[in-house]
Amino acid sequence: MKGFTIAVDGFSSTGKSTLAKAIAKELGLKYVDSGAMYRTVALFGLQKGFIKSDSEIDVQGIIDSLHSIKIQFVYNVNSGKSEIFLNGKEVENDLRSMEVNAVVSVVSSISQVRKAMVREQQRMGAEGSVVMDGRDIGTVVFPNAELKLYMTADPDIRAERRFSELKLKGVDVSKEEVKENLQKRDKQDQERLDSPLLKAKDAIELDNSNLSEKDQLALVLELYKKRKQQLQLN
């Protein structure tokens, strides 16, 4: 059988990356965090002064600099995780800051940025079986993915998850700020003209508001097993 692609789409703070990483580890597949790629472009824009806020962005400056943005996923044998590098520097922790959170949806709505990232994501996927998470993986990047998941969760639970994550990293932020940021990002992701967040017609919706990481992984592994059997029969 040819390569098997698992597309994991959905809202922010629904645990897409956590689940996708667990799936990839369990099945021995490559994992790509497409959202981290857009975050990396946003971080680059902040570092270079192209971005002052979500309403003050030098779009053309970002577009003109896309050729100089090199994004790599490097597996760290010590931590057992893939880390993302921007132009040779590891930036994993920098990508989750509130500064990046505030502007990433606007950056990802820039058509030229999306086209560049989609090309790179498709290149990564063409190299073999892959688990990729994001917001347009099953609709745009891999519309023919063998298994598509669409993740949702209660907004308050999502806000609590993100708040806890940021507090663990020492970020001084209130729950109200986190929830407001999530609501703003949801609206931007769903309303952008280029590759908006949509549930693919053949995607399986997974509401993990009350599911443990272990339970949702078991559920998806069963879906994978059934899908693989279907494809072998066909």
Residue pairs with C-beta under 8 A, 6 or more apart in sequence:
1 228
1 231
1 232
3 125
3 128
3 129
3 130
4 29
4 129
4 146
4 147
4 224
4 228
5 125
5 129
5 130
5 131
5 132
5 142
5 144
5 145
5 146
5 147
6 20
6 23
6 29
6 130
6 131
6 132
6 145
6 146
6 147
6 148
6 149
6 224
7 132
7 133
7 137
7 138
7 141
7 142
7 145
7 147
7 148
7 149
7 200
7 203
8 16
8 19
8 20
8 23
8 131
8 132
8 133
8 134
8 137
8 149
8 151
9 16
9 133
9 134
9 135
9 136
9 137
9 138
9 139
9 148
9 149
9 150
9 151
9 197
9 199
9 200
9 203
10 16
10 135
10 149
10 150
10 151
10 152
10 197
10 206
11 151
11 152
11 153
11 158
11 182
11 186
11 189
11 197
12 35
12 158
12 162
12 182
12 185
12 186
12 189
13 153
13 158
13 159
13 161
13 162
13 165
13 182
14 151
14 152
14 153
14 158
14 208
15 151
15 153
15 161
15 208
15 213
15 216
16 35
16 133
16 134
16 151
17 33
17 35
17 36
17 133
18 213
19 133
19 149
19 151
19 208
19 213
19 216
19 217
19 220
20 31
20 33
20 131
20 132
20 133
21 31
21 81
21 82
21 131
22 213
22 217
23 29
23 31
23 131
23 217
23 220
23 221
23 224
24 30
24 31
24 130
24 131
25 31
26 217
26 221
27 129
27 131
27 221
27 224
29 129
29 130
29 131
30 124
30 127
30 128
30 129
30 130
30 131
31 73
31 82
31 130
31 131
31 132
32 73
32 121
32 124
32 125
32 130
32 131
32 132
32 133
33 73
33 82
33 84
33 132
33 133
33 134
34 117
34 121
34 132
34 133
34 134
34 135
34 137
34 141
35 104
35 133
35 134
35 135
36 84
36 95
37 71
37 84
37 117
37 120
37 121
38 104
38 107
38 108
38 113
38 117
39 95
39 96
39 100
39 104
40 69
40 71
40 84
40 86
40 91
40 95
41 62
41 66
41 69
41 107
41 108
41 113
41 117
42 51
42 100
42 103
42 104
42 107
42 108
43 86
43 91
43 94
43 95
43 100
44 50
44 62
44 65
44 69
44 86
44 87
45 51
45 57
45 58
45 61
45 62
45 103
45 107
46 99
46 100
46 103
48 61
48 65
49 58
50 57
50 58
50 61
50 62
50 65
51 57
51 58
51 62
51 103
51 107
53 102
53 103
54 102
54 103
54 105
54 106
57 103
57 106
57 107
59 110
62 107
62 110
62 113
63 110
63 112
63 113
66 112
66 113
66 116
68 87
69 86
69 87
70 85
70 86
70 87
70 88
71 84
71 85
71 86
71 120
72 84
72 85
73 82
73 83
73 84
73 85
74 82
74 83
74 84
74 85
74 90
75 81
75 82
75 83
76 82
76 83
83 90
83 92
84 90
84 91
84 92
84 95
85 91
93 169
94 100
96 165
96 166
96 169
97 171
98 166
98 171
98 173
98 177
98 181
101 181
101 185
102 181
104 185
105 184
105 185
105 188
105 189
105 192
106 188
107 113
108 114
108 117
108 135
108 189
108 192
109 188
109 192
109 193
109 194
110 194
111 193
111 194
114 136
114 194
114 195
118 136
118 140
118 141
118 195
121 132
121 134
121 137
121 141
122 141
122 142
124 130
124 132
125 132
125 141
125 142
132 141
132 142
134 141
135 189
135 195
135 197
136 195
136 196
136 197
136 198
137 145
137 148
138 145
138 148
138 149
138 150
138 200
138 202
138 203
139 195
139 198
139 200
140 195
143 200
146 227
146 228
146 231
147 204
147 223
147 224
147 227
148 200
148 202
148 203
148 204
149 203
149 204
149 205
149 206
149 220
149 223
150 199
150 200
150 203
150 204
150 205
150 206
151 205
151 206
151 207
151 208
152 205
152 206
152 207
152 208
152 209
153 161
153 207
153 208
153 209
154 209
155 179
155 182
155 183
156 179
157 209
158 182
159 175
159 178
159 179
159 182
160 175
162 178
162 181
162 182
163 173
163 175
163 178
166 173
166 178
167 173
186 197
189 196
189 197
190 196
190 197
190 198
199 205
204 223
206 216
206 219
206 220
208 216
211 219
